[in-house]
Amino acid sequence: MTAIDKRKHGQRYLVIAGAFIVLIAIGTTVMKSTGDVSSRRGQIEAEMTVLPWQSGLQDSIEDNGILISSDLTSSDVPGGDALDKLRSLRSPALEREILDIARASVTEVIQNKRTESKHEDSAQLVSSPLQEIQAGAFVTLIIDGKVRGCMGRVCPAESNLQQEIAWAAKMAATMDMRHRPINKEDLPKLDFCVSVVGRIRRESPDIEVNPRLEGVLVKAGGLSGVILPGEAKTAAYQRKWAMREAGIGPGVPFELYVFETERFGKTLPVRG
């Protein structure tokens, strides 16, 4: 082999070796990219499993049975005009219907069976104005003048007031951790107070409200507490009680919201 042939052979070897190195590098890059995609897919799937599913209104939280919108003062919040509608329609028959819904729902969940007076059944036969109203509601259960459960939402999550009252009644009977659950022996002794919530407005935390006519909601971060109109004797006690219910400590900045309700049934026990 001449010197020229040797030189050409060496150059050919270098080209082949270089091409082989390039292929190895490309293969490594492809493998790394594939690994990154798999890793990212796993990360996304892991993130999706821990992301909360929203319920009710957009940007809302539900804590201790209290659904709170991030824009409580918006005129678009359902239920803003509910009190005007209810007050114009109020009658003994409407009050009986509202209290029957609460009682039937509690009876159903405690006895674990459908009741003859269940409101969905009667609603199929008789149209009710409650089916056309969307509003938050609280149901308070009372035995011998003492509260045995109270749960609800200041902003509605159900499609109508019938369903909202039914939900709140079931929650009050079974999920209020401040009281033992209602049992079958309690059913004949139960009195009901249903408080339908109207439009809510934000106020300065130091404002004085009339606790007989207005309720308050205090909120700090994910903590919230509600005291309904007629539950507290004084505004100072009402606010202090709401903060204690929420678990908000003294000196912690908080937001204050004020609202009215239309009440049906038993008068609420007063404290403070």
C-alpha positions, 0 to 999 in steps of 0.5 A: 500500500502506497503512502497515498493509499494509507492516507486515504484509508486513514481519512476514511476511518476517521470519517466512519469513526466520526459518524459513529460518534455522532450517531451515539450522541444523537441516540443519547439525546433521543433517549434523554428527551424520551426520559424527560417526556416520561418524567414530565408526564408522570409529574403532570399526572401526579399534580392532577391527582392532588389538584382539588376539584372545584364545586359550587361557585368558581373560586370558592372554598367550602369549610365546615359546611359554609360555601364562600365565594371569593366575590361575595359582593358581586351582583351576579352571585345567585340568591342576591334577590332571593329575599325580595322574592320570598318576602313577596311570596311569604305565606303560611303555606310557603312556610309549611313547605319549607319546614316540611322539606327540612323535616323530611330530609332529616327523617330520610337521612336518620331512618336511611329511607325515603319518606312519603313527604319527600319534597322531590315527590311532591314537587313533581305534582305541585309546582313550587316557587322554591324551584325558581329561587337560588339562594344560600340557606342554613338549617338550625335544629332545636330541641327543648330550646337548645341548638342541636345542629346548624349547617348551611351555605351563604352562597348556593351550590344547589340548583334551587332553594328546595335542594339547598334546604334539603342539603343543609338539613341533612348536614345539620343532622349528621355533620355538625361536629359541635353536637352529637348527630341526631338519632331516631329518638330525637326526631319527634322532639325536633324544631326547625329554623330555616334561614335563607340568605340574601345578598352579602356585602363586605364591610370594615371589620370594626363596623357595628351591625344590628345582630337582631337583623344582620348576620356576619361572616368572618374570613381569614385565609381558609378559615371562616365562621358565620353567626346568623341574624338573631343568634347574638345579643350584641354586635361585639359578642356576634363578631367575637363568636364568629371568630371563635367559630372560625378559629381566628385568633385575636389580632389576626386580620380578617374580612367581615361580610354582613348579610340579612336572612328571611327566617322560617320556623322556630326562633333562634336561641340567643346568646351573649 
